[in-house]
């Protein structure tokens, strides 16, 4: 399930992506019938996918490792996101120790903070 539509900006330490949530996305069926909103876990997953893209671009296609989320901290939801709305996801690499990478994400909708979180990823070897 890919939750990113486009990359807007990219540096070695920062990535900005966009995602427009379509009316027919599967998670709207039960969240909530008649008054759908994007589940918070989907906003977090979008941010972590952006972090994975940032790390993958940092190490290039030569790497056999895949970024895998290992934890989330300081998760805060500030604004409801509805079907048809577009979010901008900004992820920044804050630190790394060995194979652990610490990132921070902000998800904005119409310029307002919808969610923020800190999370960590490690690089896992892909087993063929």
C-alpha positions in Angstrom: 0.0 0.0 0.0 1.8 3.1 -1.2 0.7 6.2 0.6 2.8 8.8 -1.3 1.9 10.4 -4.6 4.8 12.6 -5.4 8.2 13.9 -4.1 8.2 17.7 -3.9 11.7 18.3 -2.4 14.7 16.2 -1.6 18.0 16.6 0.1 20.2 14.1 1.9 18.7 15.0 5.2 15.1 16.0 4.3 12.2 14.9 2.0 8.9 16.5 1.3 6.1 14.4 -0.3 2.4 14.9 -1.1 -0.5 12.5 -0.9 -4.1 13.1 -1.9 -6.6 10.8 -0.2 -9.1 9.6 -2.7 -12.8 8.9 -1.7 -12.4 5.2 -2.6 -9.5 4.4 -0.3 -10.2 1.1 1.5 -9.7 2.5 5.0 -12.6 5.0 4.7 -15.1 2.1 4.6 -15.1 1.7 8.4 -13.5 4.9 9.6 -16.3 6.3 10.1 -19.3 5.3 8.0 -21.1 8.5 6.8 -18.3 10.8 8.1 -15.0 9.4 6.8 -11.7 10.6 8.1 -8.1 9.4 7.4 -7.1 7.2 10.3 -4.2 8.4 12.4 -2.3 5.2 11.7 -2.5 6.0 8.0 -1.0 9.4 8.5 1.8 7.9 10.5 2.4 5.2 7.8 2.6 7.9 5.2 5.2 9.7 7.2 7.2 6.5 7.8 7.0 5.6 4.1 8.5 9.1 3.3 11.2 8.3 5.8 11.9 5.0 4.1 12.2 6.9 0.7 14.6 9.4 2.3 16.8 6.6 3.6 16.6 4.6 0.4 17.6 7.6 -1.7 20.4 8.3 0.8 21.9 4.8 0.3 21.0 4.4 -3.4 19.8 1.4 -5.3 23.1 -0.5 -4.6 22.1 -1.3 -1.1 20.6 -4.7 -0.3 19.0 -3.3 2.9 15.5 -2.0 3.2 14.5 0.7 5.8 12.1 -0.8 8.4 10.3 1.2 11.1 11.3 0.2 14.7 9.5 2.7 16.8 7.3 5.8 17.0 7.5 8.5 19.7 5.8 11.8 20.5 2.9 11.1 18.1 0.4 14.0 18.1 -2.7 14.5 16.0 -3.8 18.1 15.5 -6.2 18.2 12.6 -8.7 15.8 10.9 -7.9 14.9 7.3 -10.9 14.0 5.1 -11.3 12.3 1.7 -10.2 14.5 -1.2 -7.7 16.5 0.9 -4.0 16.6 0.1 -1.4 16.4 2.8 2.2 17.5 2.6 4.6 15.2 4.5 8.0 16.6 5.6 10.5 14.1 7.0 13.9 15.0 8.4 16.8 12.8 9.5 17.9 14.0 12.9 20.6 11.4 13.9 21.9 8.0 13.3 23.9 5.5 15.3 25.2 2.5 13.5 22.2 1.1 11.6 19.6 3.0 13.6 18.2 6.2 12.0 16.1 8.7 13.9 13.6 10.8 12.0 11.0 13.5 12.6 7.9 14.0 10.5 5.2 16.6 10.1 2.0 16.1 8.1 0.3 19.3 7.1 -3.1 19.8 5.4 -4.0 23.2 4.0 -0.9 24.6 5.7 -2.0 23.4 9.2 -0.3 20.7 11.2 -2.4 17.5 11.1 0.1 15.1 12.7 3.7 15.0 13.9 5.8 12.2 15.1 9.3 11.0 15.8 10.3 7.6 14.6 13.2 5.3 14.1 14.2 2.9 11.3 16.9 0.3 10.9 18.2 -1.1 7.7 17.2 -4.8 7.3 18.8 -7.1 4.8 16.5 -8.3 2.1 16.3 -12.1 2.0 15.7 -13.3 -1.6 
